[in-house]
Amino acid sequence: MKKLQFIVIITSVFMLQACVHKIVTVPAKVVYKTTKGVVKGTAAVGKAIIPGDSDDDDDKKDKK
């Protein structure tokens, strides 16, 4: 009887381990994708706001 209880406990531990893995990884993926989008948007806005950023490259090419 004790052998059966041990097998049931071990089996349930492995089943719960898979559930915990899903619970942890799904929100982490959502946070990663959201953060990546925010950073890309912030970089695009920063490039649009900073004046003369692209003009500096053109001026250097014209002087050569």
N, C-alpha and C positions, 0 to 999 in steps of 0.2 A: 504494500500500500504506500509506503514511503517513497518507493521508486517512482510510482505514478505521480505523486504530488511534486516530486522534484522535476520530472519531465514537464508537467503542466506549468510550473513556475518558470522554468528556463524558456519554454515556448512563448509564454506571455511576455517575458522580458524582451525577447527579440521582436515580437509584434509591436510592442509599445515603442521600441527604439525606432522603428520605421516611422511611426506616427510623429514622434518628437522631431525627427529629421525633417519631415514635411512642414511641420509647424514653424520651425526655425528658418528654413531656407526660403520659403515662399515670400514672407515679408522682407527678407534681406534682398531678394531680387527686385522687389518693387521699389525699395528705397534706393538701390543702386541705379535703376533706370531713371527714377525721378531726379536724383541728384545729377546724373549725367546730363539730362535735359536742361536742368537749371544752369549748370555750369556753361554749357554751350550757348544758351541764351544770353547769359551775362557777358560772355566773351564777345558775342556778336554786337550787343549793345555798346560795349566798351569801344569796339573798333569803330562803330558808327559815330560815337560822341567825340572821340579824340580828333580834333581838327588837324589837317595837314599830315596825317600819318602816311597816306599813300602818295601824297605830293612830294615828300622827301625823296622817295625812290626815283621818281621821274626827274627831279632836279639833278640828281647825281648822274643820271644817264645822259642828260643834255649837256652837262659840263665836259664830258669826256670827248 
